[in-house]
Amino acid sequence: VAAATARVSSSERLDAAPRVESSAKVIVVENEKGKHSPEPVLIRVYVLSGHALAPVRAPSAPLGGLGGLVPLASLGIDTYLSAHLGGDTRLARAKTIDGSFEPLYHQFFEFETQLPGDGRVRLSVIERFAAPWLDEEIGYTEIDVEDRWFSPRWRALAAKPTERRLLWRESAAVAQGALVLWVDVVRAADAVLHPAFNIALPAPEPFEIRLILFETRMLRKHGTVRAIDPYVRVFLRGCDGGSEQMQETDVHWGVLDGTATFNWRFIFKLTLPLATRRSLEGIYLDVQAWDRTVLGEDELLSGGVIPLSSLCRSAWLSREWLKSSESTLAMEQGGRRRRFLVPLIANGGAAEAQSATAGEVACTVELMPASVAKKIIAGYGRDPPNRNPVLPEPIRSHGRMLTERMTAIIREEIQVGMSNSMSRAIEYEVTNRQRQLTPRRQRLVFCVILIALLTLIGIIVLQILANALVVRGFGVIDGLE
């Protein structure tokens, strides 16, 4: 009993595969079937999980994200179990596990029968659709309980072995997945002395993720030399039903060197394990850097991903210790708890040459039970209560470096504008005229270049005035504060 209890306790470990023994070892040679008269028994089947289930129809659509940055993952399939012995069929449609090819069932079936007699249990995995008459069987496995019961070697085992049983379908030539389970048989008269194990998974619990984003580095907009006004959006993806949460920082105006400071705290709520597919896999943070545009739509610059599956698994397994010690679990890099860098890939995909210099963000991530979060309080962004840790106001240039910003903008914009204008004019004359310029055409080219330069300078002046108004607005706000 102690060994079986330990096995049930270990089945709650979502990160560890159950102890699996080949079903060939379970079917033993010796059999005393002919020496016994029929007697009433209880057949107990404990189904832990399914693995690599093959959908009957096409899988669900993939999850969305920042194109080229987030690995596409199917939502999985909705499945439930069916158990059959003789004329007794048990359908567990009400206990459907949604959206998983690796469902954690942790379900128990018990049949009363006589052995020797009808001792073959048929277990089926059924894919659920909109109505019961549309459901289809993925595969089945048959368990010969009689051979086990009349085997002295099997009955002598204190803890029955866990089996990995392949699922078969008549219309398929290969296995359609597998079930991990174990089987036990007790005399009906001894059922009170040997109660069934409770293998139900513990109820999901609320957790809180805190991401602190300190700064960006080497962030820039491809194809331009002007200053950018970046901010960062973060999405929590991979949660129940494909739902997501989004939060964003404030804007760091006028960044020239790609270093934008935020000191911003993101707070996300989630439930572990996921209530639908009973899993800790596929959870991640989608980090996106954007450029704020005064006129028009904001532009996506780059993005990156922070996987959370390993952190969620560790937090779930140590949840009782975290609650008793009022501690949090931080994401570690290189075995140390510290800030880490998330590389950013330029919008458009990793194949582009500029992706190597798309920037990076410095941040920390920690996960804690909701009960601990209520005691280790912290405000969103830099709002009060600003603690655990305290996030100071970032040091930003605003108006102090306005002259340098204007000079850099004018110099770089004029250089690029003149270079582009001259190149277009020369290319036009060389490729389309193929003859020496006449004085009249020289004057015409000069006029075209002059008009282009005046137009460009006008645009730059308007941009500088707009930036100055924005900076002046920040100064008024700072004065009011």
Salt bridges, closest charged atoms under 4 A:
ASP15 OD1 - ARG13 NE 3.88
GLU21 OE2 - ARG19 NH1 2.62
GLU32 OE1 - HIS36 NE2 3.56
GLU39 OE1 - ARG187 NE 3.11
ASP88 OD2 - ARG90 NH2 2.84
GLU102 OE1 - HIS51 ND1 2.69
GLU110 OE2 - ARG44 NE 2.74
ASP135 OD2 - ARG93 NE 2.70
GLU136 OE2 - ARG57 NH2 2.91
GLU137 OE2 - ARG122 NH2 3.28
GLU142 OE1 - ARG120 NH2 3.21
ASP144 OD2 - ARG120 NH1 3.23
GLU146 OE1 - LYS33 NZ 2.92
GLU163 OE1 - ARG148 NH2 2.89
GLU163 OE1 - ARG165 NH1 3.04
ASP184 OD1 - LYS160 NZ 3.89
GLU205 OE2 - ARG319 NE 3.62
GLU205 OE1 - LYS323 NZ 3.06
GLU208 OE2 - ARG210 NE 2.70
GLU208 OE1 - LYS269 NZ 2.34
GLU215 OE2 - ARG217 NE 2.88
GLU244 OE1 - ARG237 NH1 2.30
GLU248 OE1 - ARG233 NE 3.02
GLU248 OE2 - ARG292 NH2 3.96
ASP250 OD2 - ARG382 NH2 2.93
ASP250 OD1 - ARG396 NH2 3.16
GLU281 OE2 - ARG313 NH2 2.23
ASP286 OD2 - ARG237 NE 3.00
ASP291 OD2 - LYS221 NZ 2.62
ASP291 OD2 - ARG226 NH2 3.66
ASP298 OD2 - ARG292 NE 2.84
GLU299 OE1 - LYS221 NZ 3.09
GLU320 OE2 - LYS323 NZ 3.39
GLU326 OE2 - LYS375 NZ 3.09
GLU332 OE2 - ARG337 NE 3.62
GLU393 OE2 - ARG382 NE 3.32
